[in-house]
Amino acid sequence: MLKIIYMTTMLIPTILMLKPKMLHLTTTAYAFLLALISLSFLEPSSNTHLYLDFTSAPLFVLSYWLLPMTMMASQHAMTKEPMQRQRALLVTLTLLQLFISLTFSAYSLTLMYIMFEATLIPTLVLITRWGQQAERLTAGTYFMLYTLTTSMPLLTMILFLNNTSNTPTLFMQTAQQVSQWTELMLWLACLAAFLAKMPIYGLHLWLPKAHVEAPIAGSMVLAAILLKLGGYGIIRMMQTLPTTKTDMFLPFIVLALWGATLANLTCLQQTDLKSLIAYSSISHMGLVIAAITIQTQWSLSGAMALMIAHGFTSSALFCLANTTYERTKTRIMVLTRGFHNILPMVTTWWLLTNLMNIATPPSMNFTSELLIASSLFNWCPTTVIIFGLSMLITASYSLHMFLSTQMGTSPLNTHTTPTHSREHLLMTLHTIPLILISLKPELVL
């Protein structure tokens, strides 16, 4: 386990010492090597300090799989920057990956909390230093305030648990019996931090801002991995905190499902492409929250599968949005019409990714949403109405996004450069795992 952590750490001095001509080639090759090595961890191994189990291993591998892709996606934008800034971006991405991998492989609550909070710093640097718009400082402030405010109760809770057990709380040990009110406070403190990170509807305002202002690498990491830290944290807490009845989670389940439908409706009125994809993430994470809080085997399997599937799908959508942005210099959907006449291969990728976002078989999204739908229906048959409505609106906004970015005639008379093989490789590496995992879903379930 420590081998891959050391290798990731050593990528930082490598980036700083490489010759400028070799920088992108070597770092991307190194990151691909790390991604291939990480695949061996899908068979979870354990040691006393860092360990992976069936919950953290798929997310750990997903984070390593996306590291080379974030580097590849940033290449075009980075070539115009001075060499120092190129190195700084690659170091920030590697540092973020290091903190994420340590969060997923943490053995105790304290280490997980420290690394969970440490991921804030590189993400904030990415948004504020490489963001594309004037409002990036506001987005960074929103991001910090929401995350730090809600994580303070989590820190208090972890200290309380450490004091009651006189040792750093491990995930496998259940907290000792406490009074009913203390138990309620522990649960609320824990849920606040992770629900804001997911984010649940109501604590979601930082997400569209952060996504819109972040560079492509920041958007990919945010959507694919950082949102999953919330879901992973809730699953871990359920192993540690005293078990409680599902009735306590009823407000959260209702808010998550209703919030997912409201986020989907918000998607229909978005004009900014990145903002639309960000709101679609909120709706998918709402389903994950509802599934995790039901606490049945099927719902947890569905939540894990949807987290992995959404990681690939939303990252692919951001890559496609970036491909359009690099050519038109705008993210307003009305101004990016008519691409299917100029770049038909990109239109094919758009169609494929949107179909996966709708959750059509045989993609992983379909498997996960089927598991979640059946577990929600078993828990309460009424939820099928909200779930069905949510699915209908998801299909509507996905088709609206596809038609409004590809069809019609382009209002811009700018010269469009053809697509690079780098962009096609990027999309292939997103879609192939999604289709292949659906053939062997026990890797992530």
C-alpha positions in Angstrom: 0.0 0.0 0.0 2.8 2.4 0.9 4.6 1.8 -2.4 2.0 3.6 -4.5 1.9 6.5 -1.9 5.7 6.9 -2.1 5.6 6.8 -5.9 2.9 9.5 -6.0 5.0 11.6 -3.6 8.1 11.2 -5.8 6.3 12.6 -8.8 6.5 16.1 -7.2 10.4 16.4 -7.3 10.3 14.7 -10.8 8.0 17.5 -12.1 10.2 20.2 -10.6 13.4 18.8 -12.1 12.4 17.6 -15.6 13.5 19.4 -18.7 10.8 21.7 -20.2 10.6 19.6 -23.4 10.0 16.4 -21.5 7.6 17.8 -18.8 4.2 16.8 -20.1 5.2 13.6 -21.7 7.1 12.2 -18.7 4.6 13.2 -16.0 1.6 11.8 -18.0 3.4 8.6 -18.6 4.4 8.4 -14.9 0.7 9.0 -14.0 -0.5 6.3 -16.3 2.0 3.9 -14.7 0.5 4.8 -11.3 -3.0 4.2 -12.7 -2.1 0.8 -13.9 -0.4 -0.1 -10.6 -3.5 1.0 -8.7 -5.6 -1.5 -10.5 -4.0 -4.3 -8.4 -5.6 -2.7 -5.3 -9.1 -3.7 -6.6 -8.4 -6.9 -4.6 -8.2 -5.1 -1.3 -5.0 -5.7 0.8 -4.7 -4.5 4.4 -1.9 -3.5 6.8 -1.8 -1.8 10.2 -1.5 1.8 9.1 -3.1 2.2 5.7 -5.7 -0.2 4.3 -8.3 -0.6 1.6 -11.5 -2.5 1.7 -14.4 -3.1 -0.7 -15.7 0.4 0.1 -12.5 2.4 -0.5 -10.7 0.4 -3.1 -12.9 1.3 -6.2 -12.8 5.0 -5.3 -9.0 4.8 -4.7 -8.5 3.3 -8.2 -10.9 5.9 -9.7 -8.8 8.7 -8.3 -5.6 7.3 -9.7 -7.3 6.6 -13.1 -8.3 10.2 -13.4 -4.8 11.7 -12.5 -3.3 11.2 -16.0 -6.5 12.4 -17.6 -6.6 15.7 -15.7 -3.0 16.2 -16.9 -3.9 15.4 -20.5 -7.0 17.6 -20.4 -5.0 20.6 -19.2 -2.2 20.3 -21.8 -3.7 22.6 -24.4 -4.4 25.4 -22.0 -1.1 25.0 -20.2 1.2 25.3 -23.3 0.5 29.0 -23.5 1.5 29.5 -19.8 5.1 30.1 -18.5 7.0 27.0 -17.6 6.9 27.8 -13.8 3.1 27.9 -13.9 2.9 24.6 -15.8 5.1 22.9 -13.2 3.0 24.5 -10.4 -0.2 23.1 -11.9 1.2 19.6 -12.2 2.6 19.7 -8.6 -0.8 21.0 -7.3 -2.6 18.1 -9.1 -0.2 15.5 -7.7 -0.5 16.9 -4.2 -4.3 16.8 -4.4 -4.1 13.2 -5.6 -1.8 12.3 -2.7 -4.2 13.7 -0.1 -7.2 12.0 -1.8 -5.4 8.6 -1.8 -4.5 9.0 1.9 -8.1 9.9 2.7 -9.4 6.7 1.0 -6.7 4.5 2.6 -6.9 6.0 6.2 -7.3 3.5 9.0 -8.6 5.9 11.7 -11.1 8.7 11.8 -8.5 11.3 12.8 -6.2 10.6 9.8 -9.2 10.6 7.5 -10.4 14.0 8.8 -6.9 15.5 8.4 -6.6 14.3 4.8 -10.2 15.2 4.0 -9.5 18.8 5.1 -6.1 18.8 3.4 -7.7 18.3 0.0 -9.2 21.8 0.4 -5.9 23.6 -0.1 -4.8 22.2 -3.5 -8.4 22.5 -4.8 -8.6 26.2 -3.6 -5.2 26.9 -5.3 -6.5 25.3 -8.6 -9.7 27.4 -8.5 -8.1 30.7 -7.6 -4.8 30.5 -9.6 -6.0 28.8 -12.8 -9.7 29.7 -12.8 -10.9 31.2 -16.1 -13.3 33.9 -14.9 -13.3 37.1 -12.8 -15.4 35.6 -10.0 -12.9 32.8 -9.1 -12.0 34.4 -5.7 -15.7 34.5 -4.8 -16.0 30.8 -5.8 -13.0 29.9 -3.7 -14.4 31.8 -0.7 -17.8 29.9 -1.0 -16.0 26.6 -1.3 -13.9 27.3 1.8 -16.7 28.7 3.9 -19.2 25.9 3.2 -16.6 23.1 3.8 -14.9 24.6 6.8 -18.1 25.7 8.6 -19.7 22.2 8.3 -16.5 20.3 9.2 -16.0 21.9 12.6 -18.7 19.8 14.3 -17.1 16.7 12.7 -13.7 17.6 14.3 -15.5 18.0 17.7 -17.2 14.6 17.2 -14.0 12.8 16.3 -12.2 14.3 19.4 -15.2 13.1 21.6 -15.0 9.6 20.1 -11.2 9.5 20.6 -11.6 10.6 24.3 -14.4 8.1 25.1 -12.4 5.1 23.7 -8.9 6.5 24.8 -7.5 5.6 21.4 -7.7 6.9 17.8 -11.1 5.6 16.6 -10.6 2.9 14.0 -13.4 2.2 11.5 -14.0 -1.3 12.6 -14.7 -0.5 16.2 -18.2 0.7 17.0 -18.5 3.7 19.4 -19.4 2.8 22.9 -23.0 3.2 24.2 -23.9 6.8 24.8 -27.1 8.6 25.7 -29.8 9.1 23.0 -29.2 12.8 22.7 -25.4 12.4 22.5 -26.0 9.8 19.8 -28.2 12.2 17.8 -25.6 15.0 18.1 -22.9 12.7 16.9 -24.9 11.7 13.9 -25.9 15.3 13.0 -22.3 16.5 13.4 -21.0 13.8 11.1 -23.7 14.1 8.5 -23.4 17.9 8.3 -19.8 17.8 7.1 -20.3 15.0 4.5 -23.7 16.2 3.2 -22.2 19.6 2.5 -19.4 17.9 0.6 -21.7 15.7 -1.5 -23.5 18.3 -1.6 -27.1 17.8 -0.6 -29.7 20.3 -2.0 -29.6 23.3 0.3 -25.9 23.2 1.0 -25.1 23.1 -2.7 -24.5 26.7 -3.6 -20.7 26.5 -3.6 -20.7 23.7 -6.2 -21.9 25.4 -9.4 -19.7 28.5 -8.5 -16.6 26.3 -8.0 -17.2 24.3 -11.2 -17.8 27.3 -13.4 -14.7 29.1 -12.2 -12.3 26.1 -12.0 -10.0 25.1 -14.8 -10.8 21.8 -16.6 -8.5 19.7 -14.3 -10.2 21.3 -11.2 -13.7 20.5 -12.6 -12.8 16.9 -13.3 -11.3 16.3 -9.9 -14.2 18.1 -8.1 -16.9 16.2 -9.9 -15.3 12.8 -10.1 -13.6 12.4 -6.7 -14.1 15.3 -4.2 -17.9 14.9 -4.2 -17.4 11.1 -3.5 -15.5 11.9 -0.3 -18.8 12.9 1.2 -20.5 9.6 0.3 -17.4 7.6 1.4 -17.4 9.5 4.7 -21.0 8.7 5.5 -20.5 5.0 4.7 -17.5 5.0 7.1 -19.4 6.8 9.8 -22.1 4.2 9.7 -19.5 1.5 10.6 -18.2 3.6 13.5 -21.2 5.4 15.1 -23.8 3.7 17.3 -26.5 2.1 15.0 -29.7 4.1 14.9 -33.1 3.7 13.3 -33.6 4.8 9.7 -36.5 7.0 10.9 -33.9 9.5 12.0 -32.7 9.9 8.5 -36.2 10.4 7.0 -35.8 14.2 6.6 -32.4 13.7 4.9 -33.8 11.1 2.5 -36.8 13.3 1.6 -34.6 16.3 1.2 -32.1 14.3 -1.0 -34.8 12.9 -3.3 -36.8 16.1 -3.6 -33.5 18.1 -3.9 -32.4 15.8 -6.8 -35.7 16.6 -8.6 -35.3 20.3 -8.0 -31.6 20.2 -9.2 -32.8 18.5 -12.3 -35.4 21.2 -12.9 -32.7 23.8 -12.4 -30.6 22.1 -15.1 -33.4 22.7 -17.6 -33.1 26.5 -17.3 -29.3 26.7 -17.3 -27.6 28.6 -20.2 -24.0 27.9 -19.1 -22.8 24.5 -20.1 -20.6 23.9 -17.0 -23.2 25.1 -14.6 -25.7 22.6 -16.1 -23.2 19.7 -15.6 -22.6 20.9 -12.0 -26.3 20.9 -11.2 -26.6 17.4 -12.7 -24.0 16.2 -10.2 -26.1 17.5 -7.4 -29.1 15.5 -8.6 -27.0 12.3 -8.9 -25.5 12.8 -5.5 -29.0 13.2 -4.0 -29.7 9.6 -5.1 -26.5 8.5 -3.5 -27.4 10.2 -0.2 -30.8 8.6 -0.2 -29.4 5.1 -1.0 -26.7 5.3 1.7 -29.0 6.4 4.5 -31.4 3.5 3.8 -28.5 1.2 4.9 -29.5 -1.9 3.1 -27.0 -4.1 1.1 -28.6 -3.4 -2.2 -28.8 0.4 -1.6 -25.1 0.5 -0.5 -24.1 -1.4 -3.6 -26.1 0.9 -5.8 -24.6 4.0 -4.1 -21.1 2.7 -4.6 -21.8 1.8 -8.3 -23.4 5.2 -8.9 -20.4 7.1 -7.3 -18.0 5.3 -9.7 -20.3 5.6 -12.7 -21.0 9.3 -12.0 -17.2 9.9 -11.5 -16.5 8.8 -15.1 -19.6 10.3 -16.7 -19.4 13.8 -15.2 -15.7 14.0 -15.8 -16.3 13.0 -19.5 -19.0 15.7 -19.8 -16.6 18.4 -18.4 -13.9 17.2 -20.9 -16.4 17.7 -23.8 -17.5 21.1 -22.5 -13.8 22.0 -22.4 -13.3 20.8 -26.0 -16.1 23.2 -27.0 -14.8 26.0 -24.9 -11.3 25.8 -26.3 -12.7 26.3 -29.8 -15.5 28.9 -29.2 -14.1 30.7 -26.1 -17.7 30.7 -24.6 -19.8 28.3 -22.5 -23.2 29.7 -23.4 -25.0 26.8 -25.0 -26.8 28.9 -27.7 -23.4 30.1 -29.0 -22.0 26.6 -29.3 -24.5 25.3 -31.8 -23.8 23.4 -35.1 -20.8 21.4 -34.0 -22.1 18.2 -35.6 -21.4 19.7 -39.0 -17.9 20.6 -38.2 -16.7 18.0 -35.7 -18.9 14.9 -36.1 -16.7 12.6 -34.0 -17.2 15.0 -31.0 -20.9 14.8 -31.5 -20.7 11.0 -31.3 -18.9 11.4 -27.9 -21.5 13.8 -26.7 -24.3 11.4 -27.6 -22.6 8.5 -26.0 -21.9 10.4 -22.7 -25.4 11.8 -22.6 -26.9 8.4 -23.0 -24.7 7.2 -20.1 -25.9 10.2 -18.0 -29.5 9.2 -18.7 -28.5 5.7 -17.5 -29.2 3.6 -20.5 -28.1 -0.1 -20.5 -25.5 -1.6 -20.6 -23.7 1.3 -18.8 -22.8 1.2 -15.1 -25.2 4.1 -14.5 -28.1 1.8 -15.4 -27.0 -1.0 -13.0 -26.5 1.5 -10.1 -29.8 3.3 -10.6 -31.7 0.0 -10.9 -30.3 -1.1 -7.6 -31.1 2.3 -5.9 -34.6 2.3 -7.4 -35.4 -1.2 -6.2 -34.0 -0.6 -2.7 -36.0 2.8 -2.4 -39.1 1.0 -3.6 -38.7 -1.7 -1.0 -38.2 0.9 1.7 -41.2 3.0 0.7 -43.2 2.5 -2.5 -44.1 6.2 -2.7 -40.5 7.1 -3.5 -41.0 5.6 -7.0 -43.0 8.7 -7.9 -40.2 11.2 -7.1 -37.6 8.8 -8.6 -39.5 8.4 -11.8 -40.0 12.2 -12.1 -36.3 12.7 -11.5 -35.4 10.2 -14.2 -37.8 11.9 -16.7 -36.3 15.3 -16.1 -32.7 13.9 -16.3 -33.6 12.5 -19.8 -35.1 15.9 -20.8 -32.1 18.0 -19.8 -29.5 15.6 -21.2 -31.3 15.6 -24.6 -31.7 19.4 -24.3 -27.9 19.7 -23.6 -27.1 17.5 -26.6 -29.4 19.2 -29.1 -28.5 22.8 -28.0 -24.7 22.2 -28.3 -24.6 20.1 -31.4 -27.6 20.8 -33.7 -28.5 23.8 -35.8 -26.1 26.3 -37.4 -23.3 28.0 -35.5 -23.8 31.7 -34.9 -20.0 32.2 -34.5 -18.0 32.8 -37.7 -14.7 31.7 -36.1 -12.3 29.2 -37.5 -12.6 25.9 -35.7 -9.5 23.7 -35.2 -10.0 20.0 -35.7 -10.0 17.7 -32.7 -6.8 16.2 -31.5 -6.1 12.5 -30.9 -5.4 13.5 -27.3 -9.1 14.5 -26.9 -10.3 11.3 -28.4 -8.0 9.2 -26.2 -9.4 11.2 -23.2 -12.9 10.3 -24.0 -12.1 6.7 -24.8 -10.5 6.3 -21.4 -13.6 7.6 -19.8 -16.2 5.5 -21.7 -14.4 2.1 -21.9 -14.1 1.6 -18.1 -17.8 2.4 -17.7 -18.9 -0.2 -20.3 -16.4 -2.8 -19.1 -17.3 -2.4 -15.4 -20.9 -3.2 -16.3 -19.7 -6.6 -17.5 -18.1 -7.3 -14.2 -19.9 -5.1 -11.6 -18.6 -7.1 -8.6 -15.4 -5.0 -8.9 -17.2 -2.0 -7.4 -20.3 -3.5 -5.7 
